[in-house]
Amino acid sequence: MAGYFAIFLVALTIGSGLIWLFDAVVLAPKRKVKLVQAEVAAGAKLTDEVKQQIAPQSYLAETAQSIFPLIAIITIFRSFLYEPFQIPSGSMMPTLLVGDFILVEKYSYDVKDPVWRKTLLETGKPDHGDVAVFKYPEQPTVDFIKRVIGLPGDRIVYKNKQLYIQKACDKSAAQPCPTLEPMRQELKSEGEFFLGPYPLKRFTEQGPAVSYDILQNAMLPEPIHNYYRQPGTETTEFLVPEGHYFVMGDNRDNSRDSRFWGFVPEQFLVGKAVLKWMSFEFTEDPNSWVPGWVPVGVRFERLGAIE
């Protein structure tokens, strides 16, 4: 089910539309008859002020008539086309930073109704490497953003900070099934990002479809004792079920993702993150008089497509 704001927006659209419709179909004709009778009795045209006194439109109906078109456009745009999001954490660094504002393309992964999230029209499925927004399986009213690593049928292994993927096997095809392959990592920089006092290594990882940058903390051991345990697999191994997806944060040692809670059901997918349209910078100085939530600059160089 959708979050509270989406439900509120849909309810407001339907409510204001029904009030406007009832006023237009039932009440407006009655007001018109009343005004005609008043003009006949007066023997002259009435001014707008007098008409408003004789047959006024209720404040509720007037408000509904004013807001319905705008609310309807916002609801349609937000539910079926694009929805803005703000990045609240560093789990997708370096791809997305705290303070980034993004647009999510809602129709990338099927068109769904905005309340019950049932598929209305099939338009596409996630691919390896997509940055996807989805409903957090452990708390479906909360939106999460991660990178799609595994598709239905894939075998995923994450061991010693190395990602391995065995793509789903199409047994009906003439070609042999894919083997488990490591995703090649190339060191790009070190010390550009930090987790507390620890410098993070930035790698470019070559996935099955696209390459992207990730961060790793060489000083932090993998918490495999907290990994999601899937029956019939090793601790560091995950077999993606049909209708589900395996996702991970690009900040590999600072992300709560599929390694810890399992898989994302297809019906929980919200859309594909496609654009950074604004990026605010915040102070990291604890002695600054500026509150931490107040922007101190705009990172124009970060604006653009999300890869």
N, C-alpha and C positions, 0 to 999 in steps of 0.2 A: 504494500500500500504506500501511497505517496506521503511526503512529509506534511506537517501541519500547515505550513504556509501555502503549499500547492492546493490542499483541500480548502483552505480559507478563500483562496483566489477563485477557485471554481464555484464555491458556494456563493461568493459575492457576485460573480458574473451571472449565475442562474437567478439569484434572488432579485438583483436589480433589473434583469431582463423581464422577469415575470411581472414585477411591479409596473414597469414601463408599458408592457403589453396590456395588462389589465386596465391601466389608465387610458391607453389609446383606444381600446376596443369597447370598454364599458363606460368609463367616467367621462371621457372627452365628448362623446355624442350627447350625453345628458347636459353637459355645460353649454354645448352649442345650441341646443333647444332652448335652454334657459335664457341665453343671450338674445336669441331671435325674438322670444316673447318680450323681453325687456325693451328691445329696440322698437317693436311694434307699439308697445304701450307708450313709449316716449315720443314716437313719431319722428325720430332722428337717429343718426349714427351715434354710437356710444364711443367715448374715448377709451384708450387702453387702460387708464387708471380706473375708470368706472367699471369696465368689463372685469378687471381683476377683483374689484370689490363685490360684484354681483355673483360671479362664478369663478372663484379662485381655484387654481390647481394646487393640490396639497404639496406641502414642503417635501414629503417623502417621494411623491411621484416626480416632482421637479428634479430632485437630486438624482433619482434613478435614471431619469431621462438624460441627465448631464453626464453621469459617470459610466453608463453602460457601454457606449461605443469604445471608450478608452480602455475600460477594464477588459472588455471582450478581446480587443486587439492584443493587449498585454498577455492575457491568458493563452490565446492561440500561439503567439510568438514564443512564449516561455515553455509551453507544453509540447509543441510539435516541431519547432524550428531551432531556436537557440536559447540557452539559459546562461546568465552570468554567474560565475563563482569566484570566491576569493580564496587564495591558498592560505590556510591557517597554520601549517606546520612545515618542517623541513624534510619530511619523509621522501619527497620527490626531488631534492637537490641532487645535481645542479640544474636539472631541467626546469624545475619550478622552485621559486624562492618564496619565503613568507613575504606577503605584500604584493604578490602578482595577482592580477585580476584577469580571468580567462573567460572565453566563450566556449560552451559545450554544444556541439551539434547533436540535437536530440534525435534526429531522424536517421543517424548513421546506423544504429542498431535496432531497426524496426520502429514503427510508429505505435506508441502505446497510449492508452487513455490516461489522463493526468491524475486519476484518483486510485483506481484499482490496479493500474499498470498492466492491463491485459493487452496483448498485441492486437492492433487494429489492421496494420498493414506491414508485411515483411519487406524490409528495404536493404538489409545487409547484416553481417555478423562481424565481430571483432577479428582482427588479424594480429599475427605476432608483432609486438612492438608498439601497438596502439596505446596511447595514454587515455585511459577510460575512467569515467565517473560512474559509480555504482552505489547502490544501497548497501551499507555495511551489514553483512549477514547476521552479526551478533546484535545489532541494533538498527533495524531497517529504516528508522526515521532519520538516520544520520547518513550523509553522503561522504564517500571516500573517493580518493583519486589515486590510482596506481597504474603501472604499466602491465599490459597483457603479455605474459610470458608463455603460458601454455593454453592450447586450444583443446576441445574435446578429443579424447583419445591419445593425447600426447603423454609421454613419460618425462618427468622433470626430476633431475637430481641437482641438489645444491650442497656441495661438500667442499670444505676448506676454501670457502669464498669463491669457488669456481662453479659456474652454471653449466649444466649439461642438458641437452634436449634431444629426445628421440621423438620425432614427429609421428603423428598417428599413421597407422599402416592401412592403406586401402588394399584389402586382400583381393578385391575384384580386379585390380590393375595387373598388368603383365609385369611391371617392374618389381624388383625385390623390395622388401620393407626397409625403411631407413634405419640406420644404426644410431646408437647413443653418441652424440657428438658434443665436445666442449665448445662453448661460445668464446671465440678468441678475444682476448683482452689486451689492449695496448695502452701502456702508461702514458698519460698526457701531462700531468703536473702533480706536485705534492706541496702542501702548505697553502694552497689557494683557499681551502675551506678547513674549518676546525670543528671538532666536537669536544667542547671544553678545552683542555690544554693540548689535546691530541690532534696533530695534523692529519688530514684525510688525503688519501691517494685518489686521484681522478683518472679513471680509465675510460677509453672508448671500447665498448663491447659490441661485437658484431653478432646480432641476433639472426634468426632464420630469414627475416624479411628486411630489416633495417638495422642500422647502427645507431647507438645512442651513448651518452656519457653516464657513468655511474660513479659513486663514491664508496670507498672502503676504509675502514679503520683497522689498520694492521695490528694494533695493540689490543683489540677487543676480540675475545674468542667467540665462536659461534654458540649461541644458546640452544643447542640441539635438544636439550632436555625439555625445552618449552615448545618444540615443534609439534604440529598437528600430527597425530598418529593415525595413519590410514591402515586399516586391516590388510594384511597380506603384503606389506611393503616394508622396506628398510626405513630407518628413522629419517634419513635425508632424501628419501625417494617419494615421489607423488605421481599417481596415475590419475589424470584428469577425467572425471566421469562425463558421459554424454550430457549435453545441456548445461555444462559448467565451464568455468575458466579459472586458470591459475594466474594470480597477479602478484607483482612485487614492486616495492618502492625502489627508485634509483639510488637513494641513500641507503645502501644495503644493510648497514649496521645500525640504522636508526629508523626502522620502518616496521610497523606491525601489519603484516600482510598474510598471504595465503600460507606461508610457511608455519604460521602460528594458529590460524583459525580455519584453514581449509579453502574451499572453492567458492566462487561467485556464481550463483544460479543465473541462468540467462535472463530470467524475468526481472532480476535485480539491476540489470544494466540501465543506466540513465542516458549515456551518450559518449561521444568521442570529443576529447579536448582538442581544439583546433587552433586557437588564437590567444596570444597574450595581448590584451588591448590596453592595459595600464599596469605599471609596476611602481609601487611606492617604497621608498627606503625609510627605515626607522633607526633611531639612535640605539647603539649598543652600549653606550657609556652609562654605567649605573649612577654616576654623579651628575648627570645632565639634569637641568631643570625642566627639560621637555619630557612629558609623559611618554612612555614606551609605545603607546598606541597612536601617537600623533606623527604623521609623516614629516620627514625633514628634507625630502628630496624625491625626485622622479627619475627612475632608471629608464630613460628613453631607449637606450641601446638594447634593452631586453624585449621590446615590443616586436611582435611578429608571429609567424606560424610556430606551432609547437611540434617538435620532432622527437 
